[in-house]
């Protein structure tokens, strides 16, 4: 798998792996943290989540502009890691994060650091394949790079949950995913007497071993323990950032160095006016092709990144949180995606390699179209599996669904598995397509626009939470089926043109 790859690929991938470990620690718990810390509804948490997640990717455009302007990709990447570390430090302080707006400010610091880091590291990886020796390995190189990202993401949710649950335990409580919401219902005076006498009191006694002075004190104490545990989990991301920084500094000399401006040689070729116009026309075609792909992937990310929002909410509200006889946390489901990426990447690379030897490997644009169809299939499974479930408002009114009324965790396992296959057809190959088609002087900027397209999809994520809390759960997933199917059709309609431009 690593044969004939440029030697800078693995250090770049390791640096990104550390950063992604820290990032996915935060993303695994962010939605539930916002709801638990500030008593927000899913829709309100989704709005903050969308602003932050969209900001991450739109600020990558700013990071690309900075790197292209200064010609200092490496310096911009280092600055990004330091800024992200500062953001995680702010987020880990319980005494500082007292309102949702302060929390959003800390999140936007992380988003800016990520914007400096993410697109520019991807641009450096693309530059590794700009010479003829490695040009044919571009797609496989980005698949390896993407696999390393997900090694970090695979363990992050477990680390976040362990730290949170450990701290809750030190305060004399057990973990229960329904209790923060019930505590806020009690504090806000919206809890019915039946829920107070039934589920709330039952769970409170369960996690406290029956030692509760009064229910008001319990609500405050449990929320404080639960939320402080979240804050301490965020602090683990700081360590991950520092490890990533050390790896990058140790190996930065073997990564491409395009810092210095080009100097004019005595043998510089003179171009005619017609040749200059022809080059300008080709650049225009390349940029148009890239923006066409950007437009399609907006809808993939709008659907895919529901994994940290509505799919996580579904895990908490509708899923039996037991697997192979063990209690699990709602956040753990997010580890399925990176685990499957790591497991499937070598297999998919082997399949593509076999097809390439027979001259039958699909082009990168065609792979992206196939990925959109696979994503639609994932939400078909969710829609079918959710038929007959009560609306969220009904679940909230009864204080949560009883265990026997919830769906099997295998529904989410199957959905995450299929969504991950779709991701492997879209995300790493999309990065490869951008690095291949982008004009040489716009590498960082075009990687930034790829991430900006992701941002547009992410800014719309809150619509998923809005539907989740107001309409049928099954209909909510059907909306995502429709979005992905339309995107697949749009992508296949452009395939031949995109293939010509990419040659």
C-alpha positions as CSV (number, residue, x, y, z in Angstrom):
1,X,0.0,0.0,0.0
2,X,2.9,2.4,0.8
3,X,5.0,1.2,-2.1
4,X,6.3,3.9,-4.4
5,X,4.7,6.7,-2.3
6,X,6.8,9.9,-1.7
7,X,8.6,9.9,1.6
8,X,6.9,13.0,2.9
9,X,3.4,11.4,2.8
10,X,3.6,9.5,6.1
11,X,5.0,12.4,8.3
12,X,2.2,14.7,6.9
13,X,-0.4,12.0,7.6
14,X,0.9,11.5,11.1
15,X,0.8,15.2,11.8
16,X,-2.8,15.3,10.6
17,X,-3.6,12.2,12.6
18,X,-2.7,13.9,15.9
19,X,-4.7,17.0,15.0
20,X,-7.7,14.9,14.0
21,X,-7.6,13.0,17.2
22,X,-8.0,16.2,19.1
23,X,-10.7,17.5,16.7
24,X,-12.8,14.3,16.9
25,X,-12.6,14.3,20.7
26,X,-14.4,17.6,20.6
27,X,-16.8,16.7,17.8
28,X,-17.9,13.4,19.5
29,X,-19.3,15.3,22.5
30,X,-20.0,18.8,21.2
31,X,-23.7,18.6,20.5
32,X,-24.5,16.8,23.8
33,X,-22.2,19.2,25.7
34,X,-24.0,22.2,24.4
35,X,-27.4,20.7,25.3
36,X,-26.2,19.6,28.7
37,X,-24.2,22.7,29.6
38,X,-26.7,25.4,28.6
39,X,-30.0,23.5,28.5
40,X,-30.4,24.0,24.8
41,X,-32.8,22.2,22.5
42,X,-31.4,20.1,19.7
43,X,-32.4,22.8,17.2
44,X,-30.5,25.5,19.3
45,X,-27.5,23.3,19.7
46,X,-27.7,22.5,16.0
47,X,-27.5,26.2,15.2
48,X,-24.3,26.7,17.2
49,X,-22.9,23.4,15.8
50,X,-23.6,24.6,12.2
51,X,-22.0,28.0,12.7
52,X,-18.9,26.3,14.2
53,X,-18.6,23.4,11.7
54,X,-19.3,25.8,8.8
55,X,-16.7,28.3,10.2
56,X,-14.1,25.6,10.3
57,X,-14.3,25.1,6.5
58,X,-15.0,28.7,5.4
59,X,-12.0,29.8,7.3
60,X,-9.9,27.3,5.4
61,X,-10.4,29.6,2.5
62,X,-8.8,32.4,4.5
63,X,-6.0,30.0,5.4
64,X,-5.5,29.2,1.8
65,X,-5.3,32.8,0.8
66,X,-2.8,33.5,3.5
67,X,-0.5,30.6,2.5
68,X,-0.8,31.4,-1.2
69,X,0.0,35.1,-0.6
70,X,2.9,34.5,1.7
71,X,4.2,31.3,-0.1
72,X,4.7,30.0,3.4
73,X,2.6,26.8,3.7
74,X,4.6,25.4,6.5
75,X,4.6,28.5,8.7
76,X,0.8,28.8,8.2
77,X,0.3,25.2,9.3
78,X,2.4,25.7,12.4
79,X,0.4,28.8,13.3
80,X,-2.8,26.8,12.8
81,X,-1.8,24.2,15.4
82,X,-0.9,26.8,17.9
83,X,-4.2,28.7,17.5
84,X,-6.2,25.5,17.8
85,X,-4.3,24.6,21.0
86,X,-5.4,28.0,22.4
87,X,-9.0,27.4,21.5
88,X,-9.1,24.0,23.2
89,X,-7.5,25.5,26.3
90,X,-10.3,28.1,26.5
91,X,-13.0,25.4,26.0
92,X,-11.5,23.2,28.8
93,X,-12.1,25.9,31.4
94,X,-15.4,25.4,33.3
95,X,-15.2,28.8,35.0
96,X,-14.7,30.7,31.7
97,X,-17.3,29.0,29.5
98,X,-20.4,30.3,31.3
99,X,-22.6,31.2,28.3
100,X,-23.2,29.7,24.9
101,X,-21.7,32.8,23.2
102,X,-18.4,32.4,25.1
103,X,-18.4,28.8,24.1
104,X,-19.0,29.8,20.5
105,X,-16.1,32.3,20.7
106,X,-13.8,29.5,21.9
107,X,-15.1,27.2,19.1
108,X,-14.4,29.9,16.5
109,X,-10.8,30.3,17.7
110,X,-10.5,26.5,17.0
111,X,-12.2,27.1,13.6
112,X,-9.6,29.8,12.6
113,X,-6.7,27.6,13.6
114,X,-8.2,24.7,11.7
115,X,-8.6,27.0,8.7
116,X,-4.9,27.8,8.8
117,X,-3.9,24.2,9.2
118,X,-6.2,21.9,7.3
119,X,-6.3,23.0,3.6
120,X,-2.7,24.0,3.6
121,X,-1.5,20.6,4.8
122,X,-3.6,19.0,2.1
123,X,-2.0,21.4,-0.5
124,X,1.4,20.2,0.7
125,X,0.4,16.6,0.2
126,X,-0.8,17.4,-3.3
127,X,2.5,19.0,-4.1
128,X,4.2,15.7,-3.3
129,X,2.6,14.3,-6.4
130,X,3.3,17.2,-8.8
131,X,6.3,15.5,-10.4
132,X,5.9,12.7,-13.0
133,X,7.5,10.1,-10.7
134,X,4.5,10.1,-8.3
135,X,1.7,11.6,-10.5
136,X,0.0,8.2,-11.0
137,X,-0.1,7.6,-7.2
138,X,-2.1,10.7,-6.4
139,X,-5.4,9.0,-5.7
140,X,-3.9,6.2,-3.6
141,X,-1.7,8.7,-1.7
142,X,-4.7,10.7,-0.7
143,X,-6.5,7.6,0.4
144,X,-3.6,6.7,2.6
145,X,-3.5,10.2,4.0
146,X,-7.3,10.0,4.7
147,X,-6.9,6.7,6.4
148,X,-4.4,8.2,8.9
149,X,-6.8,11.0,9.6
150,X,-9.3,8.4,10.7
151,X,-6.9,6.4,12.9
152,X,-6.9,9.5,15.1
153,X,-10.7,9.8,14.8
154,X,-11.2,6.1,15.7
155,X,-10.0,6.4,19.3
156,X,-11.1,10.0,20.0
157,X,-14.7,9.3,21.0
158,X,-13.6,6.6,23.5
159,X,-11.1,9.0,25.1
160,X,-13.7,11.8,25.4
161,X,-16.3,9.4,26.9
162,X,-13.8,7.9,29.3
163,X,-12.6,11.3,30.7
164,X,-16.2,12.5,31.0
165,X,-17.5,9.4,32.7
166,X,-14.4,9.2,34.9
167,X,-15.0,12.6,36.3
168,X,-18.7,12.0,36.8
169,X,-17.7,8.9,38.8
170,X,-15.3,10.9,41.0
171,X,-18.3,13.0,42.0
172,X,-20.2,10.0,43.2
173,X,-22.5,9.6,40.2
174,X,-23.1,7.1,37.4
175,X,-23.5,8.0,33.7
176,X,-27.0,8.2,32.1
177,X,-27.5,9.9,28.8
178,X,-31.1,10.9,29.6
179,X,-30.5,12.6,32.9
180,X,-29.0,16.0,31.8
181,X,-32.2,16.7,29.7
182,X,-34.4,15.6,32.6
183,X,-32.4,17.8,35.0
184,X,-33.0,20.8,32.8
185,X,-36.7,20.0,32.6
186,X,-36.9,19.9,36.4
187,X,-34.9,23.2,36.7
188,X,-37.0,25.0,34.1
189,X,-40.3,23.8,35.6
190,X,-41.4,22.0,32.4
191,X,-41.4,18.5,33.9
192,X,-44.8,16.7,34.4
193,X,-45.6,15.2,37.7
194,X,-45.7,11.7,36.2
195,X,-42.1,12.1,34.9
196,X,-41.0,13.5,38.2
197,X,-42.5,10.7,40.2
198,X,-41.5,8.1,37.6
199,X,-38.5,8.2,35.3
200,X,-36.6,11.2,36.8
201,X,-36.7,10.0,40.4
202,X,-35.9,6.4,39.3
203,X,-32.8,7.4,37.3
204,X,-31.6,9.9,39.9
205,X,-31.7,7.2,42.5
206,X,-30.1,4.8,40.1
207,X,-27.0,6.9,39.4
208,X,-26.7,8.1,43.0
209,X,-27.1,4.7,44.7
210,X,-30.2,6.1,46.4
211,X,-28.3,8.9,48.4
212,X,-30.2,12.0,47.2
213,X,-30.8,14.9,49.8
214,X,-33.3,16.5,47.5
215,X,-34.1,16.6,43.8
216,X,-33.1,20.3,43.2
217,X,-29.7,19.7,44.7
218,X,-29.3,16.6,42.6
219,X,-30.2,18.4,39.4
220,X,-27.5,21.1,40.0
221,X,-24.9,18.6,41.2
222,X,-25.4,16.1,38.4
223,X,-25.3,18.8,35.7
224,X,-22.1,20.3,37.2
225,X,-20.4,16.9,37.3
226,X,-21.5,15.9,33.8
227,X,-20.5,19.3,32.2
228,X,-17.2,19.6,34.1
229,X,-16.3,16.1,32.8
230,X,-17.0,17.4,29.2
231,X,-14.6,20.3,29.8
232,X,-11.8,18.0,31.0
233,X,-12.4,15.9,27.9
234,X,-11.7,18.9,25.7
235,X,-8.3,19.4,27.5
236,X,-7.1,16.0,26.0
237,X,-7.2,17.7,22.6
238,X,-4.5,20.1,23.7
239,X,-2.1,17.2,24.1
240,X,-3.0,15.9,20.7
241,X,-2.3,19.3,19.1
242,X,1.2,19.4,20.7
243,X,2.0,15.9,19.5
244,X,1.0,16.9,16.0
245,X,3.1,20.0,16.2
246,X,6.2,18.0,17.3
247,X,5.8,15.5,14.4
248,X,5.4,18.3,11.9
249,X,8.4,20.2,13.1
250,X,10.5,17.1,13.2
251,X,9.8,16.2,9.5
252,X,9.0,19.5,7.9
253,X,12.3,19.5,6.0
254,X,11.3,16.6,3.8
255,X,8.0,18.1,2.9
256,X,7.7,20.3,-0.3
257,X,9.1,23.7,0.1
258,X,7.5,26.3,-2.2
259,X,8.1,29.2,0.0
260,X,10.6,31.0,-2.2
261,X,9.2,33.0,-5.1
262,X,10.3,31.8,-8.5
263,X,13.2,33.6,-10.2
264,X,13.4,34.2,-13.9
265,X,16.0,32.1,-15.7
266,X,18.1,33.3,-18.6
267,X,16.5,30.5,-20.6
268,X,12.9,31.4,-19.8
269,X,10.6,30.5,-22.6
270,X,8.8,33.4,-24.3
271,X,5.1,32.7,-25.0
272,X,3.0,34.1,-27.8
273,X,-0.3,36.0,-27.2
274,X,-2.3,33.0,-28.5
275,X,-0.5,30.6,-26.1
276,X,-1.1,32.8,-23.2
277,X,-4.9,33.0,-24.1
278,X,-4.9,29.2,-24.5
279,X,-3.4,28.8,-21.0
280,X,-6.0,31.3,-19.6
281,X,-8.8,29.3,-21.2
282,X,-7.5,26.1,-19.7
283,X,-7.3,27.7,-16.2
284,X,-10.9,28.9,-16.6
285,X,-12.1,25.4,-17.5
286,X,-10.3,23.9,-14.6
287,X,-11.8,26.4,-12.1
288,X,-15.3,25.9,-13.6
289,X,-14.9,22.1,-13.2
290,X,-13.7,22.5,-9.6
291,X,-16.7,24.7,-8.7
292,X,-19.1,22.2,-10.3
293,X,-17.7,19.5,-8.0
294,X,-17.8,21.9,-5.1
295,X,-21.5,22.5,-5.7
296,X,-22.3,18.8,-5.7
297,X,-20.4,17.9,-2.5
298,X,-22.2,20.6,-0.5
299,X,-25.1,18.3,-0.3
300,X,-23.0,15.3,0.7
301,X,-21.5,17.1,3.6
302,X,-25.0,18.5,4.6
303,X,-26.0,14.9,4.9
304,X,-22.8,13.2,6.1
305,X,-22.0,15.6,8.9
306,X,-25.4,14.8,10.6
307,X,-23.3,12.1,12.2
308,X,-22.3,14.6,15.0
309,X,-25.8,16.1,15.2
310,X,-29.0,14.3,14.4
311,X,-27.5,10.8,14.3
312,X,-25.9,11.4,17.7
313,X,-29.3,12.7,19.0
314,X,-30.9,9.6,17.5
315,X,-28.4,7.5,19.4
316,X,-29.3,9.2,22.6
317,X,-33.1,9.4,22.2
318,X,-34.1,6.3,20.2
319,X,-31.3,3.7,20.4
320,X,-30.8,0.9,22.9
321,X,-27.4,1.8,24.4
322,X,-26.2,-1.7,24.9
323,X,-23.9,-3.7,22.7
324,X,-22.9,-7.3,23.3
325,X,-24.3,-7.0,26.8
326,X,-22.3,-3.8,27.6
327,X,-23.6,-0.3,28.4
328,X,-22.4,2.2,25.8
329,X,-22.5,6.0,25.4
330,X,-24.3,7.7,22.6
331,X,-21.0,9.4,21.5
332,X,-19.3,6.0,20.9
333,X,-21.2,5.5,17.6
334,X,-19.0,8.2,16.1
335,X,-16.0,5.9,16.4
336,X,-17.7,3.5,13.9
337,X,-17.0,5.9,10.9
338,X,-13.2,6.2,11.4
339,X,-12.8,2.6,12.3
340,X,-14.4,1.5,9.0
341,X,-12.3,4.0,7.1
342,X,-9.2,2.4,8.4
343,X,-10.5,-1.1,7.8
344,X,-11.9,-0.5,4.3
345,X,-9.3,1.8,2.8
346,X,-6.8,-0.9,2.0
347,X,-9.6,-3.1,0.5
348,X,-11.0,-0.3,-1.6
349,X,-7.4,0.6,-2.8
350,X,-6.9,-3.0,-3.7
351,X,-10.1,-3.1,-5.7
352,X,-9.3,0.1,-7.6
353,X,-5.7,-1.1,-8.2
354,X,-7.1,-4.3,-9.7
355,X,-9.5,-2.4,-11.9
356,X,-6.7,-0.1,-13.0
357,X,-4.6,-3.0,-14.2
358,X,-7.5,-4.1,-16.4
359,X,-8.1,-0.6,-17.6
360,X,-11.5,-0.5,-15.9
361,X,-11.0,1.8,-12.9
362,X,-13.7,4.5,-12.7
363,X,-12.5,8.1,-13.1
364,X,-12.4,10.2,-10.0
365,X,-15.5,12.2,-10.9
366,X,-17.4,8.9,-11.5
367,X,-16.3,7.6,-8.1
368,X,-17.7,10.7,-6.5
369,X,-21.0,10.2,-8.3
370,X,-21.1,6.5,-7.0
371,X,-20.4,7.8,-3.5
372,X,-23.4,10.1,-3.6
373,X,-25.6,7.1,-4.5
374,X,-24.2,5.0,-1.6
375,X,-24.9,7.9,0.8
376,X,-28.5,7.9,-0.3
377,X,-28.7,4.2,0.4
378,X,-27.5,4.8,4.0
379,X,-30.4,7.1,4.7
380,X,-32.8,4.7,3.1
381,X,-31.9,2.3,5.8
382,X,-32.4,4.9,8.5
383,X,-35.8,5.9,7.1
384,X,-37.0,2.3,7.0
385,X,-35.6,1.5,10.5
386,X,-37.3,4.6,11.9
387,X,-40.8,3.8,10.7
388,X,-43.3,3.8,13.6
389,X,-41.1,5.7,16.0
390,X,-42.9,8.5,17.9
391,X,-42.0,12.1,17.2
392,X,-39.3,13.7,19.3
393,X,-41.8,15.9,21.1
394,X,-43.7,12.8,22.3
395,X,-40.4,11.2,23.5
396,X,-39.5,14.4,25.4
397,X,-42.9,14.6,27.1
398,X,-42.6,11.1,28.4
399,X,-39.1,11.7,29.8
400,X,-37.5,9.4,27.3
401,X,-38.3,6.1,25.5
402,X,-38.1,3.0,27.6
403,X,-35.4,0.6,26.6
404,X,-37.7,-2.0,25.0
405,X,-39.3,0.7,22.7
406,X,-35.9,1.8,21.3
407,X,-34.3,0.4,18.1
408,X,-31.4,-1.9,17.9
409,X,-27.9,-0.3,17.8
410,X,-27.3,-2.3,14.6
411,X,-29.4,0.2,12.7
412,X,-26.8,2.9,13.4
413,X,-23.9,0.5,12.8
414,X,-25.3,-0.3,9.4
415,X,-25.9,3.4,8.5
416,X,-22.5,4.5,9.6
417,X,-20.9,1.6,7.7
418,X,-22.6,2.6,4.4
419,X,-22.0,6.3,4.9
420,X,-18.3,5.5,5.4
421,X,-18.1,3.7,2.2
422,X,-19.7,6.7,0.5
423,X,-17.2,9.0,2.3
424,X,-14.3,6.9,0.9
425,X,-15.6,7.4,-2.6
426,X,-16.0,11.2,-2.1
427,X,-13.7,12.9,0.4
428,X,-10.2,11.5,-0.2
429,X,-10.8,11.4,-4.0
430,X,-12.3,14.9,-4.0
431,X,-9.0,16.1,-2.3
432,X,-7.1,14.3,-5.0
433,X,-9.2,15.8,-7.8
434,X,-8.7,19.3,-6.4
435,X,-4.9,18.9,-6.2
436,X,-4.8,17.5,-9.7
437,X,-7.0,20.0,-11.5
438,X,-6.2,23.2,-9.5
439,X,-3.9,25.6,-11.3
440,X,-0.4,25.5,-9.7
441,X,-0.6,29.1,-8.4
442,X,-4.0,28.5,-6.8
443,X,-3.4,25.2,-4.9
444,X,-4.0,26.5,-1.4
445,X,-6.9,28.7,-2.5
446,X,-8.7,25.8,-4.4
447,X,-8.2,23.5,-1.4
448,X,-9.7,26.3,0.6
449,X,-12.7,26.4,-1.7
450,X,-13.2,22.6,-1.4
451,X,-13.4,23.2,2.3
452,X,-15.6,26.2,1.8
453,X,-18.1,24.0,-0.1
454,X,-18.0,21.8,2.9
455,X,-18.7,24.9,5.0
456,X,-21.9,25.7,3.0
457,X,-23.2,22.2,3.7
458,X,-22.2,22.5,7.4
459,X,-23.9,25.9,7.8
460,X,-27.1,24.1,6.8
461,X,-26.7,21.3,9.4
462,X,-29.2,22.9,11.8
463,X,-32.0,22.2,9.3
464,X,-31.5,18.5,10.2
465,X,-32.0,19.2,13.9
466,X,-35.0,21.4,13.1
467,X,-36.6,18.5,11.2
468,X,-35.6,16.0,13.8
469,X,-37.5,17.9,16.5
470,X,-40.6,18.9,14.5
471,X,-41.5,16.2,12.0
472,X,-41.5,12.4,11.7
473,X,-38.1,10.8,12.3
474,X,-38.5,8.6,9.2
475,X,-39.5,11.6,7.0
476,X,-36.4,13.5,8.3
477,X,-34.1,10.7,6.9
478,X,-36.1,10.6,3.7
479,X,-35.1,14.3,3.1
480,X,-31.5,13.3,3.1
481,X,-32.2,10.4,0.8
482,X,-33.6,12.9,-1.7
483,X,-30.8,15.3,-1.4
484,X,-28.1,12.7,-2.0
485,X,-30.0,11.1,-4.9
486,X,-30.3,14.5,-6.7
487,X,-26.6,15.2,-6.2
488,X,-25.7,11.8,-7.6
489,X,-27.8,12.5,-10.8
490,X,-26.1,16.0,-11.1
491,X,-22.6,14.5,-10.8
492,X,-23.2,11.8,-13.4
493,X,-24.6,14.4,-15.8
494,X,-21.2,16.2,-15.7
495,X,-18.8,13.2,-15.6
496,X,-17.6,13.2,-19.2
497,X,-16.9,17.0,-19.1
498,X,-15.0,16.6,-15.8
499,X,-13.0,13.7,-17.2
500,X,-11.9,15.8,-20.1
501,X,-10.8,18.7,-17.9
502,X,-8.9,16.4,-15.6
503,X,-6.8,14.8,-18.3
